[in-house]
Amino acid sequence: MQPKQRVNVTPYGDLVITEDRGTLLGNRGILHDQDGNLTNRRWAHKNWVACMKRFKGTRRTLYSPGNYTELFFLDEATALAAGHRPCGECRRDDFRRFRDAWLRGNPDAGLGENVSMATIDQLMHEERTNRVATSEHLADLPAGVMVALPDRPCDAWLYWQDALLFWTTAGYTERLPTTSLDVVNVLTPPSIVRAIAGGYTPGVNVLTDRVSQ
């Protein structure tokens, strides 16, 4: 891994090496070796979080021995699709909003309001490790989820403002109107989709001058 390269996370939860910096930093534990090279390991713990890139003035040296592997996300919609949730330390307000929305959106989980986040992480981890894209009507989904089209199953699209925006690690580059679309494959894990429907609006990094109409 070259110094300018970074481990970016896709909406499918996969790790790819690019030069893109993203807007959020992720943590799944130590996934690189002593030389800073990415290993075949894809997680070391179950509390997958999405953090601020800078917090309290700290500056990290990427892929240092013994420190967690810095993962980069284009935006929060990408992080949620990959199965990460807001960090409870550097993004405390977002963490609380997400936890409350997750509980509102997932009453069938049978969890009380005082449940630990570790219990919720365990349920989300089961969705990550048994990832299956479910088919849903686009009109039934909340804005902010990531989907794939049946005829383009390897691509990812953000459902946002009555359109689908084509995802890349560098940004969104194509816009499809939703008028001609119906069934899509949902990439965002089901319980997180329900958290978004329950009131959690993810941050998105949409630069309108980059998105073709």
MONORRA-V410859 format. One record per pair of residues at least 12 apart in sequence whose C-alpha atoms are under 7 Angstrom apart, sorted by the first residue. I is the first residue (numbers start at 1). J is the second residue. D is the distance in Angstrom with one decimal. If there is no record, write none. Layout:
i->I j->J d->D
i->I j->J d->D
//
This chain:
i->1 j->36 d->6.7
i->1 j->37 d->5.4
i->4 j->19 d->6.0
i->5 j->17 d->6.3
i->5 j->18 d->5.3
i->5 j->19 d->4.5
i->6 j->18 d->5.4
i->6 j->19 d->5.6
i->6 j->20 d->6.8
i->7 j->71 d->5.2
i->7 j->72 d->6.1
i->8 j->71 d->5.7
i->8 j->72 d->4.6
i->8 j->73 d->5.9
i->8 j->169 d->7.0
i->9 j->71 d->6.6
i->9 j->72 d->6.1
i->9 j->73 d->5.7
i->10 j->78 d->6.7
i->10 j->82 d->6.6
i->11 j->78 d->5.1
i->11 j->79 d->7.0
i->11 j->81 d->4.9
i->11 j->82 d->4.8
i->11 j->146 d->6.9
i->11 j->156 d->6.7
i->11 j->187 d->6.8
i->12 j->81 d->6.8
i->12 j->82 d->5.6
i->12 j->187 d->6.4
i->13 j->82 d->4.1
i->13 j->83 d->7.0
i->20 j->169 d->6.4
i->20 j->170 d->5.9
i->21 j->72 d->6.4
i->22 j->72 d->5.5
i->22 j->73 d->4.9
i->22 j->74 d->4.1
i->22 j->75 d->6.6
i->23 j->53 d->7.0
i->23 j->73 d->6.1
i->23 j->74 d->5.6
i->23 j->75 d->5.5
i->24 j->50 d->6.3
i->24 j->51 d->5.7
i->24 j->52 d->5.4
i->24 j->53 d->5.5
i->24 j->72 d->5.9
i->24 j->73 d->5.3
i->24 j->74 d->6.9
i->24 j->75 d->6.2
i->25 j->50 d->5.6
i->25 j->51 d->4.9
i->25 j->52 d->6.0
i->25 j->53 d->5.3
i->25 j->70 d->6.4
i->25 j->71 d->5.5
i->25 j->72 d->4.8
i->25 j->73 d->6.4
i->26 j->49 d->5.6
i->26 j->50 d->4.4
i->26 j->51 d->5.8
i->26 j->70 d->6.0
i->26 j->71 d->4.5
i->26 j->72 d->5.9
i->27 j->48 d->5.9
i->27 j->49 d->5.6
i->27 j->50 d->6.7
i->27 j->68 d->6.6
i->27 j->69 d->6.5
i->27 j->70 d->6.2
i->27 j->71 d->6.2
i->28 j->43 d->5.0
i->28 j->44 d->5.8
i->28 j->45 d->6.0
i->28 j->48 d->5.2
i->29 j->43 d->6.1
i->29 j->44 d->4.8
i->29 j->45 d->6.1
i->29 j->68 d->4.7
i->29 j->69 d->6.1
i->30 j->44 d->6.3
i->30 j->67 d->6.3
i->30 j->68 d->4.2
i->30 j->69 d->5.0
i->31 j->43 d->6.7
i->31 j->69 d->5.6
i->32 j->63 d->6.8
i->32 j->69 d->6.3
i->33 j->65 d->7.0
i->34 j->65 d->5.0
i->36 j->63 d->5.0
i->36 j->64 d->6.4
i->46 j->121 d->6.2
i->46 j->122 d->6.5
i->46 j->125 d->6.1
i->47 j->121 d->5.6
i->48 j->84 d->4.9
i->48 j->85 d->6.5
i->49 j->84 d->4.9
i->49 j->85 d->4.9
i->49 j->86 d->5.5
i->49 j->87 d->5.1
i->50 j->79 d->6.6
i->50 j->84 d->5.9
i->50 j->85 d->5.7
i->50 j->86 d->5.0
i->50 j->87 d->5.6
i->51 j->86 d->6.5
i->51 j->87 d->5.4
i->51 j->90 d->6.3
i->51 j->91 d->6.6
i->52 j->90 d->6.3
i->52 j->91 d->7.0
i->55 j->90 d->6.3
i->74 j->169 d->5.8
i->74 j->170 d->6.8
i->74 j->171 d->6.7
i->74 j->205 d->6.8
i->75 j->203 d->6.4
i->75 j->204 d->5.3
i->75 j->205 d->5.5
i->76 j->202 d->5.6
i->76 j->203 d->5.0
i->76 j->204 d->6.0
i->77 j->144 d->5.9
i->77 j->145 d->6.6
i->77 j->202 d->5.4
i->77 j->203 d->6.2
i->77 j->204 d->5.9
i->80 j->188 d->6.6
i->80 j->192 d->7.0
i->81 j->145 d->6.9
i->81 j->146 d->6.1
i->81 j->187 d->6.0
i->81 j->188 d->3.8
i->81 j->189 d->6.3
i->82 j->188 d->6.8
i->83 j->124 d->6.9
i->83 j->128 d->6.1
i->83 j->189 d->6.5
i->97 j->200 d->6.6
i->98 j->195 d->7.0
i->98 j->200 d->5.8
i->101 j->195 d->4.9
i->101 j->198 d->4.9
i->101 j->199 d->5.6
i->101 j->200 d->5.7
i->102 j->192 d->6.8
i->102 j->194 d->6.8
i->102 j->195 d->4.1
i->102 j->198 d->6.8
i->104 j->198 d->5.7
i->105 j->194 d->4.7
i->105 j->195 d->4.9
i->105 j->197 d->6.6
i->105 j->198 d->4.6
i->106 j->191 d->6.5
i->106 j->194 d->6.4
i->127 j->189 d->6.2
i->133 j->185 d->5.4
i->133 j->186 d->5.2
i->133 j->187 d->5.4
i->134 j->185 d->5.3
i->134 j->186 d->5.4
i->135 j->183 d->6.3
i->135 j->184 d->5.5
i->135 j->185 d->4.5
i->135 j->186 d->6.2
i->136 j->183 d->5.4
i->136 j->184 d->5.6
i->136 j->185 d->6.4
i->136 j->186 d->6.8
i->137 j->182 d->5.4
i->137 j->183 d->4.4
i->137 j->184 d->6.3
i->138 j->182 d->5.6
i->138 j->183 d->5.9
i->138 j->184 d->6.2
i->142 j->196 d->6.6
i->142 j->197 d->5.4
i->143 j->159 d->5.4
i->143 j->160 d->5.1
i->143 j->161 d->7.0
i->144 j->158 d->6.4
i->144 j->159 d->5.6
i->144 j->160 d->5.8
i->144 j->201 d->6.8
i->144 j->202 d->6.1
i->145 j->158 d->6.0
i->145 j->159 d->5.7
i->145 j->188 d->5.8
i->145 j->193 d->6.5
i->146 j->158 d->4.6
i->146 j->159 d->6.2
i->146 j->186 d->6.3
i->146 j->187 d->5.4
i->146 j->188 d->5.5
i->147 j->184 d->6.3
i->147 j->185 d->5.4
i->147 j->186 d->4.4
i->147 j->187 d->5.1
i->148 j->184 d->6.0
i->148 j->185 d->5.0
i->148 j->186 d->6.4
i->148 j->187 d->6.9
i->149 j->184 d->5.3
i->149 j->185 d->6.2
i->150 j->184 d->6.3
i->150 j->185 d->6.8
i->162 j->177 d->6.8
i->162 j->178 d->6.2
i->163 j->175 d->6.5
i->163 j->176 d->5.6
i->163 j->177 d->4.7
i->163 j->178 d->5.2
i->164 j->176 d->5.0
i->164 j->177 d->6.4
i->164 j->178 d->6.7
i->172 j->206 d->6.4
i->172 j->210 d->6.9
i->172 j->211 d->6.0
i->173 j->210 d->5.7
i->173 j->211 d->4.4
i->173 j->212 d->6.1
i->174 j->211 d->5.1
i->174 j->212 d->4.9
i->174 j->213 d->6.8
i->175 j->211 d->6.2
i->175 j->212 d->5.9
i->175 j->213 d->5.4
//
